[in-house]
Amino acid sequence: PVAEVGLRTGDPMRKSVHTRKITKFGPACLNSGRQSCQTGPVDWEKCHMKILLLILALITGNALGGEVVPVPMLGAGDPKVPPVAVSGIAGVTFLTTDLAPLRRFYGIGAGLAEVPDGLGRARFMVGAGQWIEFQTVHESNWRRRLQYVTLEASRLEDIERALRARSVPTNWIGSDPRTRTLQLEDPAGDRIRVAEPWTAPASRSGAPVPFSEHLQHFGFAVARSQAEATIAFYRDTLGWPEVVRGVNPDGRLAMVKFRLPGERNEFIELIFFDPPLDKWAAGAFDHVNFEVSDIDAAYRVLHHGGIATQSKHVPKVNGERLWAIDIIDPELTRMEVQVLAPAKEAIGTISAVGGEKEKPLFDGKTLAGWEGNTRNWRVEDGAIVAGALDRKQPHNEFLATTEAFGNFDLRLQYKIEGANGFVNGGVQFWSQRIPDNFEVSGYQADLGADTDGNLYDESRRNKNLATAPAEARKRVLKLGAWNDYRIRAEGAHIQIWLNSVKTVDYTENDGEIPHYGKVALQIHGGAYTKVSYRVLTIEILP
């Protein structure tokens, strides 16, 4: 059987809808999978992935095929009252019995920085003002992990008055006017809190690279018997327009999305079910969705964080014609990752990132595969780090791979901090250590001290071979923050990109220069410098 998903395009007030067909699972499949998972210790990756991806096909149209057909829209999704003027999503709160696997998943794996949130809680930053958090409980006998979502508004009293005028019951959580939140419930019993905007603390040095900086929407599981009242609550009482609708073959609704007020293009999604709802299905329905601008870059961060694999999580174009990744966290909540700009490719297209012959050069935890002075080179918060801001680096030092490479495409991120001297580092390639010396000889993609994006010849010709345009460097360089570096070396042809802008396109004319050698990371001597490198991957080229 199939289901139709209706998607209004562009302005939510437009009177048109797009429909597409998607695969729908049957209850027998879900029950069979559930029983197999209960026969022994739970391996959530092995036992539940198939079940959850089948559920996912219903929710998001992730199945292949189906034509997009415009049909008339009669305006049923348009709000009948002015919207209750929240400004968007602040965060989502889940239950857990154990924070450790979630810290590994969302912190190390997804690169979301954790901020202090009290005993028995963990909060992870999403961008500058959003979060996903977890509260510990003693027993895992909950039916739904999702406890409540928090929306934001600058004047809570105005929100309270607007809700009271629409006969929506509310109550205040907390007594401190500076931190209290306003709580309400929809007809299905889903809890929503409204809080003043939250500003995340500055990221600490060496924090992991986040795969996303925008929590774009979340899902609520709603019993089908409560669907009509819940839809009316969001659309007709709160005044939030309906923008996406999914319909089962028997004509019953499968899901509805509502656009929140504000400029951030954020949604609430309702997914309808026939009771009972167990925690496996609840994890798929009560989901979170993160927006990214580059699905391949997001995949690389998740892949090298150890939570995305090429066999299960390669990006593809889903039924809404969006590039997407779907991953299940350790306690079965579905994490959607999407590029919101419509894909040019056909539904079902798989990203080439899944076929790359790449390998991580750094496991995010140890210096395995590297050699150098480990009294200085170390791992901090998922990054390779050398130097310190409170002591002067005495001389150049290099951490080198134990393996040598021929043609390659190398990607990484770096951050350099410091003052009082030549604050500099670099990424060596096709290089070798000089015997009985701390130096390394070979090509270097330079960084720091107004050299970012340059190609330098270290301890050989000792000169710039190509320099980045000063205007381009000034425009894209993030001082004191993480920068993306890409180095592609094929035979005599060397290219360098700084934050996706090509800065070097160089052809080597000296036929005696070898096109083979090690990769090495540098900290330059003579300054109070700290340099960090992370998310290092190399693709071996022919």
N, C-alpha and C positions, 0 to 999 in steps of 0.2 A: 504493500500500500504506500501511498504518497501523501504528503501534506503540502499545502500551498502557503507560501510566505509572502505577505503583501508589504512592500516597502515604498513609502512615499518619498519622492525625490525632491531635493532642494528645500525650499521653504516649506515648513510643516503645514502651512495653511493651503498649499496647493491641492486642487481637487483631482488628483490622479494617484494611482497606486500601481506598483509593479508586483507581479506574482511570479513565483517559480516553484517547481516541484522538488521535493526532497524526500529522501528515504525515511520511513517511520518504522520503529521497532515495535514488536509485539510483546505483551506481558510475559509470554512463556519464555522468551529469550532472557528477559530481566530476571525472572524467577530462577531459571536454570543457572545463570551466572552467579546469582546470590547464593544458591545452595552450594555450588562448587567452592565458593570462597569460605563457607562456614565449615568445611570438612577438616580444616587444620589451621595452623598459624597463618595469619593474613599476610600475603605478599601483594600489596596494593598495586604495584606495577603490573604483575602478571595476571592477577585474578580480575581486577576491576577495569582495566583499561578498555577492554572490548565493550563491556557494558556501558561505560561512560561515553565512549565515542559513538555508540549507537544512540544513546540519549542525545548527545551533542548534535547528531544529524537532524533530529527533530527540531532542536532549538535554533540552530544557526544555519541550517541548510548546507552543512559541510559535505553532503553527498555529491556525487558527480551528476552532471546532466541537468536537464530541465531548461525550457525556453523562458525567456523573460517576456511577458505579455502585458501591455498596459490595459487596464480596465477602468470603467468609470468609478469615481468616488463621490459619494453623496454628502460628504461633509460630516459624517458621523464622528470622525475623530477630532473635530475642531472643538476647542474649549468654549463653554457657554458663559464663562465669567472671567474677569481679569485674573491673571495668575497670582498665587501667593508667591511673593518675590524673594525666594531664596536665590543665592547666587551660584550654587553648584554643590558638588559632592566634597565633603571634608574627609570622610574616612569610613571604614567598615570595621566591625568588631566581631570576632569569632571566639568560640570556646576551644580549649585544648586541655589535655591532661599532661602534656610534656612540651615545654618550649624548645628543647634542644633540637629536635628534627626540623622544627619550623624556623629556627635561627639558621640552620644549615641551608634550608631551602630558600627562604626569602632573603636572608642576609648574605651568605656566601654565594649561593647558587644564582639568585636573581639580582644580587648587587644592591639591594635596598638597605640603606644605612639605618641602624637601630638607634633610637633616641631613648633616654631614660623615661620610664613610664610607671615606676612604682614596683613594689614587690609582687611577684606572680604575674606580671604583665610584660609583654614585649610589643613595642610600636616601631614600625618600619616606615621611613619617609618615602613618599612618592612625590618627587618634585619639591617645590618650596613650601607647599601648604596643604598637602594631602597625606594620608597615612592608611596603613592596614595594621590592625593590632589584634593581639590574642590575650585572653584571660584564662588563667589556669583554674581548673576544677579538679576535685579528687576522683571522680568517677566519670567514665565515658558513656553514660547511659542516656545522653541527650538524643533527641530525634533530629534536631537541626543545630548545627554548629553556629550558624549566623545568629547573633544576638540582636544587633541593631545596626542601622546605618546612621551616619551623622551628615547632615547637610549644613551649609554655612549661610549666614546672613549677617549683615553689619549691624542691624538694629532688631534685637530679639523681641522687644516690646511691640514693635510694629507687626511682627509675624504673629505674636500672640493675639493682638487685636483683630487681625485679618482672619485668623482661625476661629476666634470667638464669634465674629460676625457671621461665620458660615456654620456655626453650631458644631464645631469640631472640638471635642474635649482635649485639654492639654494639662500637663503638670510640669513643675520645675524640678530638675535634678540638680541637687546642690544648693547651698545657701549663699555662697560667695558670688556677688554680682559680677565679679570679674571672670569667673570660670563656670558658672552654672549653665545648664543647657535646658532647652524646652523640648518636652517629649510628647509625641502623639502616636496613635496607632491607626492603621488602615483597617477596613472591615474584616480582613483576613487575620488580624492580630499581629501583623508585622510592625515592629517598632521603628520609629524614625525620631531622631533627635536633631535639633537645630542649635548650632553653636556659632559664636562669633569666629571670624577667620583666625586660623592657627598658622603661625609662622614657624617653620622648622628651624632648629638651630643650625649653625654653619657646620658643614661636613668636616669631620676631623681629617687630619693629614693621613693619606693612605687608605681612605675609605674605598670600598669596592665601587666599580663602575655600575651604575644602575642600568637595567635593560630598558626602563621606561620612566618618564617623568610625568605621566598623566593617567590617573584613575578615571576612565571615561564613562563606565557605567557598571551597575551591579544588578543582580537578579534576585527576585523574591519568588519562592514557590507558593502558589495559591491554589487551594482546593477548588475544583471546578464548580462546586455548588456556591462558592463565594465570588466567582469570576465577575458576574454582572455588577454586583455592589462595589467590588474593588475597582473595576474599571471606571464606574461612575464617580467614585471618590476622587481618583486622581485627575480625571478629565473634567468633571462637572463641578466638583467641590473645590479642588485645589487649582483648577484652571490650567493644567499642564497638557499640551496637545499630544494626541496620539500620532506616532510617526511610523510605526512598524506593526504589522498584524500578521500572525500565522494562523491558518485555518486547517483543521484536520479534514480528511476526505468525507467524513460524515457531517461536515458543516460546523462542528464545534471548534471553538477557539483553542489554539495551542499556546500562543504567546502574544503579548502586546508590549510595545515600548512607548514610553512617554518622554518627551524632551523637557528637561528642566530649564527654568529661566536662567538668564545670564549669557555670557559670551563664550562659554567654554564648550558648547555642544555636548552636553552630558545627558545621560538617559537613566531612567528607571525601567527595568524590564520585569514584567510579570509572566511567569510560566505556569500553566495550569495543569493540574494532575488529578487523577482519580485516587482517593485514599485506598489503602494506607500508603504513607510516604516513609520509606526507610532512609537510613543515613546515606546510602549509596546514591539513590536518586536525589536526595536533598542536596548532596554535595555538588551534583551536576547542575541543579536548578538554582540554588543559592550561590551563584558564581560571581566572580569579579572580572572586569575587562580593563585591560591596559592599552592605551594608544601608543603607537610608535610611528616614527617617520620612515624608518628603514627596517623592513622585516628581516633581512639577512643579517644586519648588524645586531638586532635584538637576538636572533637565533645564536649568533656567535657568542654573545655574552652568556646566554643561558646554557649553551652547549659546553662552554669552557668552565662554567660554574658547576657542571656535573648534573644538571637537571633536565637538559634537552638532549635527545639522542637522534641520530640520523635515521634510525629504524622506526621511530615513533612520532617525532615532533618536527619533521622538516616542514618549512612554511609552504602553504598552498593557497590557492584562490578558493574561498568558500562559496556557499550558495548565495550570499549577499554580494558576491563579486568583490570581496575584499581579501587582501593577503592576510593570512591568519596563522597562528600557532595555538594549539590547545594543550595544556599540561595539567596534570592532576597533582595536587600537593600531598604531603604525607598523610593527611587526614581526609582525603577524598574531595576536597573542594576544587572545582574546576577554575583554572586561571586562563582566561582568553587573552591573546595578544593580537592586536589588529592594526593595520594601516587603514585609516578611514577614507582616504582618497580611493575612488573606484579603480580597480585593477584594469589594465588594458587587456590582460590575458584572459583566456577562457576559464570558466569554472572547472576546478579540478587540476589546473596547472600546478606543477610542483616546482619549487625554486631550485635553481642550479646550485644553491649553497649545499644541498644535500649530496651533490655529486663531487664536491671539491675534494681533492687529494690533500687535505690539510691535516695538520697535527698540532696539538698544543706544545709550545716550548716550555710552558710553566704550568704546574698543576695547581697553583694558587695557595699551596700550603708548605711546600718544601723547596729546597734548591736541588732536587734530584735532576740530573742531566746537565748540571752546571758545575764549574770549578772556578775557584778564586779565593780571595781572602774573606773567609766567613766570619772573621772578627768585625768586619765592617759591613759586608754584604749580608743581608738578612731578609726574612719575610715578615711583613707587618700588614695585617688586615687585607690579605689577598694581593699584596704587591711586593715586588723585589725592591728593596730600599738600600741605599748606602748614604753615609754621611750623617751629619746632624747640624742643627742651627746654632748650637752652643759650643761648637769646637771647629777649628780650622782643619780642612782636609789637607794633609801634608803633601800629597802628590797624586798624580793620576792613578786610578785603579780601575781594573776591568774584571767583570764576571763573564766568563766565556762558556759557550756550550761545549759539551764533550764530543758532540757530533759535528761534522763538517757538511756543507751543503754546496750543491751546484746551483743551477737556475732555480729561482724561488720567487714567491710573493709573500712578504712578511708584513703582518699587521700587529700593532700594539698601541698602548696608550702610555703617555709619560707625563710627569709633573715635576717641575724643578722649582725649588725655593731657596732663598738665601740672599746674602748681601756681603758687602765689604770684600770685594775681590771679583775674580772672573768666575761668575756663577754659571757653570757649564757642564754639559754631559754629552752623550752621543750614543748612537747605535752602530757598532761596527758590523761589517759583513765582508765575506770573502777575505777573512783576516786570519792571522796567526800570531801567537805570542812570540815575542823576541826573547831568546834564551838569556837567562840570568838577568832579567830586567822586568820591571813592572809594566812596561809598555806593550802595546799590541800594534801590529802593522797591518794596514789595509784600508779599505774604504770606510767612511763614516758618514752617516746621516746625523748632522750636527744638531744641537739643541741648547738653548739658553744663551744669554749674553748677545742677543740680536743675531744669532746664527741659525735659528730654527728654520728648517727646510733647506739648508745648504748641504752640498756634497763636498766633504773634505777628505784629503788623503793623509791619514794618520801615520806618522813615523815612517814615511816612505818618501813621498815628494813634499810633504808638509806644506800643502797649499790647498786653497779652495779650488775644486775642479768645476763647480757650478754654484751659483748663489741664487737664493730665492729673491724674487722681486720684493723690494722693501714695502711697497704699498700693499701687496697681497699678504705679506707677513703681518703687517700692522692690523689689517682688517680681520684676519681669522685667528690670530694667536690669542690664547687664553692665558694671560699671565698668572702664575701661581696656581693654576688649575689644570685639570686633565685635558690633554690634547691627543688627538688621533694622529698616528703616523703610519704610513704605508710605504714600503720599499719594494720595488719590483726590479729584479736583476735577471736579464736573459742575455747571455753572451756578452757582447760589448755594450748592450743597451741598458741603461740604468734610469729608473724613474722614481721620484719621491713625491708623495702627497702629504700636505699638512692640513688636517681638518677638512679632508676631501678636496682640497685645492692643490692642483699639481704645481710644484715649485721647481722641480728639476726634470729635465729630459736630456740626458747626457749620453754620448757615444764615446767609448774609450778608443783612442787611436793607437795606443801602445800595445802591440801584440804580445809583449812579454808579460803583461799583467795577468795573473791567474784568475780564472772565473770559478774559483772553488775555495772554500775555507769556512771558518767558524763565524758564528754570530757572537758578539760580545757587547755588554752594556758598560758604559763609562761614567765615572764621576771624575770631574776635573779637579786638580789640586789648586791650592792657593786661596780658597775662599771658605766662608762659613756656608756650606752648601748641603742640601739634602735633595737627592734625586730619587724618584720612584718610577717603576715600570710595571705594567700589568697587562692582562689579556693579550699575551703574546702567542700568535699562531703563525704557522708557516705552511704555505702550499707549495709542494714540490712540483716544478714545471719540467716539461721535457727538455 
